[in-house]
Amino acid sequence: MAGINLPRFSLSPKSGSKSRIEMLFNSLSPSVKPILYPLEICNRQDRLFLFPKPATPSKKLLSTGVSPVACLKLPSNFKTQRHFVLVHGACHGAWCWYKVSAQLKSAGHNVTALDMAASGVHPKQVHELHSFEDYFEPLMEFMESLPPEERVVLVGHSMSGICISVAMERFPEKISAAVFAAAVMPGPDLSFKAIAEKSSQTSVSYMDTQYVFGNGPDNPPTAVVLGPNYMASRFYHLSPPEDLTLATLLVRPFPIYSSLETEKAVIVTKEKYGSVRRIYIVCDQEKDPRQTWMIENNPVDEVMVISGSDHMAMFSKPLELCSCLLEIGDKYL
């Protein structure tokens, strides 16, 4: 370290080594003194590790603020451990959660990032999916496999808001909170058809996005693949370029079904879906008016806003998203 003259001591485990360590420690100025722990503490499996900086707190739309949350690695049996289940959006896969997943695991939590059918490394191909139920089947199978006593924080991004809504309806007793991260959010009084009609009112250029015509060119498209330029301008404009490059290599076709078909797959009720606490995370630089409209027409328990985030908050603001999820995990037990 420049500007600091350290005395030369041997720290080998010989007689008098403890006094040498103390002399070295006492010779340092208070600003550079390390924290020394006994060897038996350093070897413990449940020791804590702090990230260099705590996750930046998010801003809340409906409350006064969020306390900073430091990401810690806690013992696996620590009583505040949570299980976060992360579900990706259209054309993406479990890979898109790699930053947030690593942060949550380092904080001592259990994390499951799932691939929906024909997404990520899931073996099925898009032409093998005959309904929206086929697409989100991996999530339903996972929720069913959970022990009766376990409750998870279910997180859905973008189009996977549809998937987690169905899981809320089928397994409300296994979900402590459902998080809609810039996600489609149908409800008992807000149908997917209404959301689709609202979306159609917005003029959007899909640029280099490509369509798959599985039933022939004279029939409606059966799948869509997001184009690199479209993703760069609409989804990743504030995300690191290497993450956009990763996405262009890993995106897969997303199945397209009619609004009527999708709505049949997403029938939710106030008794089941409505019994789960819902939190909506807004990405403020996405500037998507549909998010505010969905919140107004399907009110949630809490709204959080991540400042400076594009649609892909897991890439553009992973620490802030992690901070939001940690707070939600602590608050909604």
SULRA-V728927 format. One record per residue. N is the residue number from 1. OMEGA is omega in degrees with one decimal (* if undefined). D_LAST is the distance of its C-alpha to the last C-alpha in whole Angstrom. Layout:
N:OMEGA:D_LAST, N:OMEGA:D_LAST
This chain:
1:-175.0:46, 2:175.5:49, 3:-178.2:50, 4:178.1:49, 5:-178.2:51, 6:175.4:50, 7:-178.1:52, 8:177.6:53, 9:171.3:52, 10:-179.6:51, 11:178.2:48, 12:-175.2:49, 13:175.7:48, 14:179.0:51, 15:178.5:52, 16:-178.2:52, 17:179.7:49, 18:179.3:46, 19:177.6:49, 20:177.9:49, 21:-179.9:46, 22:178.7:46, 23:177.6:49, 24:-179.4:47, 25:-176.2:44, 26:-179.6:46, 27:-177.8:48, 28:175.0:45, 29:-178.1:44, 30:-175.9:41, 31:-176.9:40, 32:-179.4:40, 33:175.8:39, 34:173.2:37, 35:-178.0:34, 36:177.9:36, 37:174.0:34, 38:-176.3:35, 39:-176.9:36, 40:177.0:34, 41:-178.7:31, 42:-179.1:32, 43:-179.5:32, 44:-179.2:28, 45:-175.2:26, 46:179.1:23, 47:-175.8:25, 48:173.9:23, 49:177.6:24, 50:170.0:24, 51:178.2:25, 52:176.9:28, 53:176.7:26, 54:176.8:23, 55:-179.9:21, 56:-179.1:22, 57:176.2:20, 58:172.2:20, 59:178.8:21, 60:178.4:20, 61:-172.6:22, 62:177.5:20, 63:-172.3:19, 64:180.0:21, 65:-178.9:20, 66:177.3:17, 67:177.2:18, 68:180.0:19, 69:177.2:17, 70:179.2:19, 71:-177.8:19, 72:170.7:19, 73:-175.7:20, 74:177.0:18, 75:-176.5:19, 76:-179.3:18, 77:-179.3:16, 78:-169.2:14, 79:-179.4:11, 80:178.6:9, 81:178.7:11, 82:175.2:9, 83:178.5:11, 84:176.8:12, 85:-172.2:15, 86:-176.9:18, 87:-174.9:20, 88:178.4:23, 89:-175.1:26, 90:176.4:29, 91:-178.3:32, 92:-179.8:29, 93:179.6:28, 94:-179.8:25, 95:-175.1:27, 96:179.8:26, 97:-168.8:23, 98:179.5:25, 99:-178.5:24, 100:178.5:21, 101:179.9:20, 102:179.2:22, 103:-178.3:20, 104:177.9:17, 105:178.0:18, 106:176.1:20, 107:175.5:17, 108:-176.1:16, 109:175.5:14, 110:-176.7:15, 111:173.5:16, 112:174.3:18, 113:-172.3:20, 114:168.1:22, 115:170.9:26, 116:-175.7:26, 117:179.8:30, 118:178.8:33, 119:178.4:31, 120:179.4:31, 121:177.8:32, 122:-172.0:31, 123:-178.1:35, 124:174.2:35, 125:-172.3:38, 126:-179.2:37, 127:178.5:40, 128:-179.6:38, 129:-175.3:36, 130:178.8:37, 131:177.9:34, 132:176.7:30, 133:177.0:29, 134:-177.3:31, 135:-176.1:29, 136:178.4:26, 137:179.0:26, 138:178.1:25, 139:-179.5:21, 140:178.8:22, 141:179.6:23, 142:-179.3:20, 143:179.1:18, 144:-177.6:20, 145:-178.4:20, 146:175.7:17, 147:-176.5:17, 148:-175.4:15, 149:-174.9:13, 150:176.4:11, 151:-173.9:9, 152:167.4:9, 153:-174.2:9, 154:-174.4:13, 155:178.5:15, 156:179.3:18, 157:173.0:21, 158:-176.8:24, 159:-179.6:26, 160:171.1:23, 161:175.7:21, 162:-177.6:23, 163:-176.2:22, 164:176.2:18, 165:177.6:19, 166:178.0:21, 167:177.3:18, 168:-179.8:16, 169:-175.2:19, 170:-174.8:19, 171:-176.5:16, 172:-176.9:13, 173:-178.8:12, 174:-175.7:11, 175:177.6:9, 176:176.6:6, 177:176.3:8, 178:-175.8:12, 179:177.3:14, 180:-178.0:17, 181:-176.1:19, 182:-167.3:23, 183:169.1:22, 184:-174.2:24, 185:173.9:22, 186:179.4:23, 187:-179.7:22, 188:-178.9:24, 189:178.7:26, 190:-174.6:27, 191:175.5:28, 192:178.7:29, 193:178.7:32, 194:178.4:32, 195:179.6:30, 196:178.6:33, 197:176.6:36, 198:-179.6:34, 199:-177.4:34, 200:179.6:38, 201:179.8:39, 202:-179.7:38, 203:-178.4:41, 204:175.0:40, 205:-179.2:42, 206:169.4:41, 207:-175.3:43, 208:176.0:44, 209:-176.9:41, 210:-180.0:43, 211:178.2:42, 212:-179.4:43, 213:-176.2:45, 214:-179.8:45, 215:179.1:47, 216:-175.7:50, 217:-179.2:50, 218:179.7:51, 219:179.9:48, 220:179.5:45, 221:-179.0:43, 222:179.3:40, 223:-179.2:38, 224:175.0:38, 225:-178.5:38, 226:-179.6:37, 227:180.0:40, 228:-179.7:40, 229:176.9:41, 230:179.3:39, 231:-178.3:36, 232:-175.7:37, 233:-174.1:38, 234:-171.8:35, 235:-168.8:32, 236:-170.9:33, 237:176.2:35, 238:-178.6:33, 239:177.0:32, 240:-177.8:34, 241:179.9:37, 242:177.4:36, 243:173.5:33, 244:178.1:35, 245:177.4:38, 246:-179.0:35, 247:-179.3:34, 248:179.5:38, 249:-169.0:38, 250:-178.9:35, 251:178.8:34, 252:-178.9:35, 253:177.0:36, 254:-176.5:34, 255:178.2:35, 256:175.5:36, 257:179.9:36, 258:178.6:37, 259:-179.4:35, 260:179.2:35, 261:-179.7:34, 262:-179.3:31, 263:176.9:30, 264:-179.5:31, 265:-175.0:29, 266:174.9:26, 267:-176.8:26, 268:-176.2:23, 269:177.2:22, 270:-176.8:20, 271:-176.1:19, 272:176.2:17, 273:-176.3:17, 274:-179.9:16, 275:-178.4:14, 276:177.2:11, 277:-176.6:10, 278:176.7:13, 279:177.8:13, 280:177.0:17, 281:-179.5:18, 282:173.5:22, 283:-164.5:25, 284:179.4:27, 285:173.5:30, 286:177.8:30, 287:179.5:31, 288:-177.4:30, 289:-180.0:31, 290:-178.4:29, 291:178.1:26, 292:179.9:26, 293:179.0:28, 294:179.1:25, 295:179.7:23, 296:-175.9:25, 297:177.8:26, 298:-170.8:22, 299:-178.1:20, 300:178.9:17, 301:-177.5:14, 302:175.1:15, 303:174.6:17, 304:179.6:18, 305:175.1:21, 306:-177.8:23, 307:176.3:26, 308:-177.1:29, 309:169.5:27, 310:-177.0:29, 311:-177.3:28, 312:-177.4:27, 313:-179.9:24, 314:176.5:23, 315:-175.2:27, 316:-179.3:28, 317:-175.7:25, 318:179.9:23, 319:179.5:22, 320:176.7:21, 321:176.7:19, 322:179.6:17, 323:177.2:16, 324:-177.1:15, 325:177.7:13, 326:179.1:12, 327:178.4:11, 328:178.9:9, 329:179.3:7, 330:-172.8:7, 331:-174.4:6, 332:-177.6:4, 333:*:0
